[in-house]
Amino acid sequence: MKRSSGVRLCATAAVSALSLALVTGCGDEGSKGSANGSDKDAAKALSAAQLGKLIIAQGDVPGHKVGAVEGGVPDKSKVTSDDAKCEPVLRAFTGIAPGDPAAHTSKMATENKKTPTAAPSPGDGKFEDAISESMNLDVTVVTLASYDGDGAEQGLKAVSDAVKACAGGFSGAQDGEKGKFTKVAEEKSSGTGDASVAFTATNDAGKDGALPLHAEVVRHGNNLAVYTTINIGAMMTKKAYTVSAPVVKAQAAKLK
């Protein structure tokens, strides 16, 4: 039951916790307030240690397990697009913050699911349904990044511009593994932070059909929170899902 290379391309960070189980069994950019030019120039980035105290931790998101990103977030040099202007979108899906942050850190939040009391046997007609249901959980990678000056605003703008410019789709690669996206579209954002953009990219997954992936980037002052959520079970059964609202809510609360 190995998934397509396209899925792995844009969701490696989020899927890594689930991959073994699979094998074996325009956004709302309304600003709540803007700083003047001198304030932007004077803005100083937080350190990695400071970000580490602000990012979600175990116990912060009800119904979720929070821990390190399994497999880690890839270096941005390893995630590229055939069209450079689309790279901010592609990189967001792998948990990479846009631009050049002074510091960044990431966590992964995995939705809890109850273990079924009795699993059907492989010969049972309901076996595949049970497998899909067992994977019907949101896995969200959260990356916090901090910037000097107006770096956060410019980073968010780069993502927003890429969403618009790449609406017709694009191709990309991670560590040489290629994938294709047929379209990119804006979605309604969470409305948290000072400004935000949420979007979906539809992956051309061959025999698996069109697979949507969801992400959101939110600015909190001179910091950006990048969220990317994947739900393998929903993808397998063609059910809709979105960026995890409980994760966004919990992270936004820690940044107030």
C-alpha positions as CSV (number, residue, x, y, z in Angstrom):
1,M,0.0,0.0,0.0
2,K,2.9,2.3,-0.8
3,R,1.7,5.9,-1.5
4,S,2.8,7.9,-4.6
5,S,6.0,9.8,-4.8
6,G,3.9,13.0,-5.2
7,V,2.5,12.6,-1.7
8,R,5.9,12.0,-0.2
9,L,7.3,15.1,-2.0
10,C,5.1,17.7,-0.4
11,A,4.3,16.0,2.9
12,T,7.5,14.1,3.9
13,A,7.7,15.8,7.3
14,A,4.1,15.1,8.2
15,V,3.8,11.6,6.8
16,S,7.0,10.1,8.2
17,A,5.2,9.1,11.4
18,L,2.6,7.2,9.4
19,S,4.6,5.8,6.5
20,L,5.6,2.6,8.2
21,A,2.0,1.9,9.2
22,L,1.0,2.5,5.6
23,V,3.6,0.1,4.2
24,T,2.8,-2.6,6.7
25,G,-0.7,-2.7,7.1
26,C,-6.1,34.0,-1.1
27,G,-6.2,33.6,2.6
28,D,-7.3,36.3,5.0
29,E,-4.6,38.9,4.9
30,G,-6.4,41.6,6.8
31,S,-4.0,43.2,9.3
32,K,-5.1,43.9,12.8
33,G,-2.5,46.7,13.0
34,S,0.7,47.7,11.3
35,A,4.0,49.0,12.6
36,N,5.5,52.1,11.2
37,G,8.7,51.9,9.2
38,S,11.1,52.6,12.1
39,D,9.4,49.9,14.2
40,K,9.9,47.4,11.4
41,D,13.5,48.3,11.0
42,A,14.1,48.0,14.7
43,A,12.4,44.6,15.0
44,K,14.7,42.0,16.4
45,A,14.3,38.2,15.9
46,L,13.8,35.9,18.7
47,S,16.5,33.2,19.3
48,A,15.9,29.5,18.8
49,A,15.8,29.0,22.5
50,Q,13.0,31.7,22.8
51,L,11.1,30.1,20.0
52,G,11.4,26.7,21.7
53,K,9.5,28.1,24.6
54,L,6.7,29.5,22.4
55,I,6.1,26.5,20.1
56,I,3.4,24.0,21.1
57,A,4.4,21.2,23.4
58,Q,2.8,18.0,24.8
59,G,-0.3,18.9,26.6
60,D,-1.0,22.1,24.7
61,V,-3.3,20.6,22.0
62,P,-6.2,18.6,23.4
63,G,-6.6,15.2,21.7
64,H,-3.1,15.4,20.2
65,K,0.3,14.0,20.8
66,V,3.0,16.7,20.3
67,G,6.7,15.9,19.7
68,A,9.6,16.2,17.4
69,V,9.1,16.1,13.7
70,E,9.9,12.5,12.8
71,G,12.5,12.5,10.0
72,G,13.1,16.2,10.6
73,V,12.2,19.2,8.4
74,P,14.4,19.1,5.2
75,D,16.9,21.8,4.3
76,K,15.3,24.3,1.9
77,S,18.1,23.7,-0.6
78,K,16.7,20.1,-1.0
79,V,13.2,21.3,-1.9
80,T,13.0,23.0,-5.3
81,S,10.5,23.9,-8.0
82,D,10.9,24.1,-11.7
83,D,9.6,27.6,-11.3
84,A,11.4,29.5,-8.5
85,K,8.4,31.7,-7.7
86,C,6.5,28.5,-6.6
87,E,9.1,27.4,-4.1
88,P,7.5,29.2,-1.1
89,V,4.4,27.1,-1.6
90,L,6.2,23.8,-2.0
91,R,8.5,24.5,1.0
92,A,5.6,25.4,3.2
93,F,4.2,21.9,2.6
94,T,7.5,20.4,4.0
95,G,7.5,22.7,7.1
96,I,10.1,25.1,5.8
97,A,9.6,28.8,6.7
98,P,9.8,31.3,3.9
99,G,12.6,33.7,3.4
100,D,15.7,33.8,5.6
101,P,14.6,33.6,9.3
102,A,17.2,34.3,12.0
103,A,15.9,31.3,13.9
104,H,13.3,28.6,13.6
105,T,12.0,25.4,15.3
106,S,9.4,22.8,14.5
107,K,7.1,20.3,16.2
108,M,4.6,17.7,15.0
109,A,1.1,17.3,16.4
110,T,-0.6,13.9,15.7
111,E,-4.3,13.5,16.4
112,N,-5.2,10.7,18.8
113,K,-7.3,7.8,17.7
114,K,-8.8,5.1,19.7
115,T,-7.6,1.6,18.9
116,P,-10.5,-0.6,17.6
117,T,-11.4,-3.4,19.9
118,A,-11.3,-6.0,17.1
119,A,-9.7,-5.5,13.8
120,P,-11.0,-7.4,10.7
121,S,-8.8,-10.0,9.2
122,P,-7.2,-9.5,5.8
123,G,-9.8,-11.8,4.2
124,D,-12.6,-9.6,5.5
125,G,-14.2,-7.3,3.0
126,K,-14.0,-4.5,5.5
127,F,-10.3,-4.8,5.9
128,E,-9.4,-1.9,3.6
129,D,-12.0,0.3,5.2
130,A,-10.6,-0.4,8.6
131,I,-7.1,0.4,7.4
132,S,-8.3,3.7,6.0
133,E,-10.2,4.6,9.2
134,S,-7.1,3.8,11.3
135,M,-5.2,6.4,9.3
136,N,-8.0,9.0,9.4
137,L,-6.2,11.4,11.7
138,D,-4.6,14.8,11.2
139,V,-0.8,15.0,11.3
140,T,0.3,18.7,11.5
141,V,3.8,20.1,11.3
142,V,4.2,23.5,12.9
143,T,7.3,25.6,12.2
144,L,7.9,28.9,14.1
145,A,10.4,31.3,12.5
146,S,11.6,34.7,13.7
147,Y,12.9,37.5,11.5
148,D,14.8,40.8,11.8
149,G,13.2,44.0,10.5
150,D,10.3,43.3,8.1
151,G,11.5,39.8,7.2
152,A,8.2,38.2,8.5
153,E,6.1,40.5,6.4
154,Q,8.2,39.8,3.3
155,G,8.1,36.1,4.0
156,L,4.3,36.0,4.2
157,K,4.1,38.2,1.0
158,A,6.3,35.7,-0.8
159,V,4.0,32.8,0.0
160,S,0.9,34.9,-0.8
161,D,2.4,35.9,-4.1
162,A,3.3,32.3,-4.9
163,V,-0.2,31.1,-4.3
164,K,-1.5,33.5,-6.9
165,A,1.3,33.1,-9.4
166,C,1.2,29.3,-9.2
167,A,-2.6,28.8,-9.5
168,G,-2.1,26.8,-12.7
169,G,0.2,24.2,-11.0
170,F,3.9,23.5,-11.0
171,S,6.4,20.7,-10.6
172,G,8.9,20.3,-7.9
173,A,11.4,17.9,-6.3
174,Q,12.7,16.9,-2.9
175,D,16.0,15.1,-2.7
176,G,15.6,14.3,-6.4
177,E,12.2,12.8,-6.0
178,K,9.8,14.6,-8.4
179,G,6.1,15.5,-8.1
180,K,3.5,17.5,-9.9
181,F,0.8,19.8,-8.7
182,T,-2.1,20.6,-11.0
183,K,-3.4,23.6,-9.2
184,V,-3.0,25.9,-6.2
185,A,-5.9,27.7,-4.6
186,E,-6.4,30.1,-1.7
187,E,-8.6,29.0,1.2
188,K,-10.2,30.7,4.1
189,S,-7.6,31.2,6.8
190,S,-7.9,30.9,10.5
191,G,-7.9,34.6,11.0
192,T,-5.3,34.4,13.8
193,G,-2.3,36.6,14.1
194,D,-1.7,39.9,12.4
195,A,-2.1,38.6,8.8
196,S,-2.3,35.1,7.2
197,V,-2.7,33.1,4.1
198,A,-4.1,29.6,3.7
199,F,-4.0,27.5,0.6
200,T,-4.4,24.1,-0.9
201,A,-2.3,22.4,-3.6
202,T,-3.7,19.5,-5.6
203,N,-1.2,16.7,-6.2
204,D,-1.3,14.7,-9.4
205,A,-0.8,11.3,-7.8
206,G,-1.4,9.1,-10.8
207,K,-3.4,6.0,-9.9
208,D,-4.2,7.5,-6.5
209,G,-6.0,10.4,-8.2
210,A,-6.0,14.0,-7.2
211,L,-4.8,14.5,-3.6
212,P,-5.3,17.9,-1.9
213,L,-2.7,19.1,0.6
214,H,-3.3,22.0,3.0
215,A,-1.2,24.7,4.6
216,E,-1.4,28.1,6.3
217,V,1.2,30.7,7.1
218,V,0.4,33.2,9.9
219,R,2.3,36.3,10.9
220,H,2.5,37.2,14.6
221,G,4.6,40.4,14.7
222,N,8.0,39.6,13.3
223,N,7.4,35.8,13.7
224,L,5.8,33.4,11.2
225,A,3.9,30.2,12.1
226,V,3.8,27.7,9.2
227,Y,1.2,24.9,9.5
228,T,0.9,21.9,7.1
229,T,-1.6,19.2,7.8
230,I,-2.0,15.8,6.1
231,N,-4.6,13.1,6.7
232,I,-3.8,9.9,4.9
233,G,-7.1,8.2,5.7
234,A,-9.1,11.2,4.3
235,M,-6.9,11.1,1.2
236,M,-7.5,7.4,0.7
237,T,-11.3,7.8,1.0
238,K,-11.5,11.1,-0.8
239,K,-12.9,12.9,2.3
240,A,-12.3,16.6,2.9
241,Y,-10.0,17.8,5.6
242,T,-8.3,21.1,6.4
243,V,-5.4,22.5,8.4
244,S,-5.9,21.4,12.0
245,A,-8.0,24.1,13.8
246,P,-7.1,22.8,17.3
247,V,-3.4,23.0,16.5
248,V,-3.6,26.5,15.0
249,K,-5.7,27.7,18.0
250,A,-3.2,26.2,20.5
251,Q,-0.2,27.7,18.8
252,A,-1.8,31.1,18.4
253,A,-2.6,31.2,22.1
254,K,1.1,30.7,23.0
255,L,2.1,33.6,20.7
256,K,-0.3,36.2,22.2
